[in-house]
Amino acid sequence: PALPPAADAPVRGVWLTNVGSQVLYSRAGIDEAMARCAQHGINHVFVVVWNKGRTQYPSRLMADTFGIPIEENMAGRDPLRGVLDAAKPHHISAA
C-alpha cells in the first residue's frame, strides 16, 4: 500500500456514485475501485450518499420517515462503510 498523503499533499479525488457506475453495488466492485484509485494516485474519494430519492447507506431517518432505509438494490449492505473500510489500507480518505 501507498504511504498516507502528507498534510500538504494536493487532493486528487474522485466521486463514487450509483449513476452510470456499478461500483457501490458489490464489495468486489468497491475493492476493485479502491485498488484502481490507489494505482492512479487518487488520495480522496467522495461518495454520493443520496441519489434517486434514496440513500446509499442504511438510514434510520429515511426508514422512519419514508419506510425505505436504503436504495433497494443495496439492501442488507452498507456501501458507505464498505468504501471507508476498503479505502483505509490504500491510505485513501473517504467522505
ABEGO torsion letter per residue (X at the ends): XBBBBBAABBBBBBBBBABGBAAAABAAAAAAAAAAAAAAGBABBBBBABBGGBBABBBAAAAAAAGBABBAAABGBBAAAAAAAAAAAAGBBBX
